[in-house]
Amino acid sequence: MWQQDYKKKVIHPDQLTERAKEIRSLGKTIATLNGSFDLLHAGHLHILYEASKQADVLIVALNSDESIKKYKSSLRPLIPLEARLQMISALEFVDYVTWFDETDPCQLLQKIQPNVHVNGSEYRESCIEESVVPKVHYIDLVPGLSTSQIVNKILEAYDKPKA
C-alpha cells in the first residue's frame, strides 16, 4: 500500500504547470523548495517545515540522480530518487514533491510560478532562483547537520577500530 499511497503527492514535471494553476484557482499560495535531500536528516526537516509555513501549499523539487551526479559527485546520490521521493512525500507538512534533471531549478520554477521560494541562508549571496521568482525566503541552517558532515562521520567511524 505504501508504494501506491506516496504517489498521491508526486507530481510529474510535465504536469507542474497545470497543477500549480489548479492550486492557485483555489485561492491558495505556493511555496517551493528544492534540493537533493540525500540522506534525509533533522537539518532537512527544519528547512522543509519552515518552508511549509511560507504559503498554503509546499512543493518540494528534488534533483534527479543525474542532476546530483553533475553538480555534486559521480558517487552521489547515496539514496536514489525513488526512495527520496518516498521519504519527502511521507512528511505531513509537504504537500507535493517533484523532480528536475537540470543542475538548477529555474526552468522548473518558471513552470510553477510560486509565490515564494525558500532557500538556505548559505545561498543568500548567490541565489540563482531570485531571477525567476517574486520572493525568496531564507532560512538559517541547523549548525552541524549536513549530509557531507554525516558522511564524513560515518567514514571516520569505519576507519577506527570498533569498540
Steps between C-alpha positions, in 0.01 A plus 500: 500500500773747591653466154174630352395754764813715481438553128195715585746779588731451201453736207671409174697804373286509185188555715639780718359796310148359503514393865630843607211664311253272680650591839484874424141467370409388853640829632805332653859624504796283405844470656779302337821353634753298305796281580636150485393403854744210485524326837198677651588644843370742764654801323292414193190465716562846643517675162209295360278588796593868489434501124154354559409802715569747215188421293188285490660228288862379500644340187843342549712446189770236521809492284493180295781250539662625177472861616676417828777313318558808282521759778625303802687181417483187289479312833174670596215477570524247776123452494331461157227739385211258550590447866551875554156566344353249744668653805412861416140412413465325837540832679169643614602860431601431137203528265663393174836379373648504151844478340721665241791383285677834461773612738292803604125526562425821307322334207286299741419808710381680187246221451374529859523880543499479880404789723817441698806282460688383807875459515767444761669818621837375373373577147397859577791652305469269199132411475434423134130449572454873573493563124182294446293535819335806655630434851765286668476417869831396659523256789803459723638149498537288811874506586677166476231330292590444138513188288872553435570525875300183564684312225834614644399381848404160357831474316691593816303244702596222260864605487534447875509164680161397633449543871 
